[in-house]
Amino acid sequence: MPNPTPAFWAGPLRYWRWAAREKPAIFYSCVIGGAGPVILFTVPPLLRRFGYERTKPVPMTYPVPTGPRKQLSGYDD
C-alpha cells in the first residue's frame, strides 16, 4: 500500500496541495512566516517610491533651559 502522504522532494506542488487540505494551520503558518522576509525587503523601498517619509522621532528628554533659574517667591512653607 503506498504512503498517502506525498513526499515533499518528489513533488513539492503536490505536497503543498495536500498540506493545504490536510494540515492547513501548519501550511498557512509556514506561508505567512515565509512571506515575512520578502515583505521586509520589498515594502520599505515601495513606500519610499510612493513618497512616504518617516516622521521625526519623539524626544525622549525634556529640553533644559540654558540660562539661570528664576528665584521663586511666595508660597513658602
DANORUR-V860798 format. One record per pair of residues at least 6 apart in sequence whose ideal C-beta (glycine too) atoms are under 8 Angstrom apart, sorted by sequence separation. I is the first residue (numbers start at 1). GAP is how many residues later the second one is. If there is no record, write none. Layout:
# DANORUR-V860798
I;GAP
I;GAP
This chain:
# DANORUR-V860798
8;7
19;7
20;7
6;8
7;8
19;8
20;8
6;9
16;11
6;12
5;13
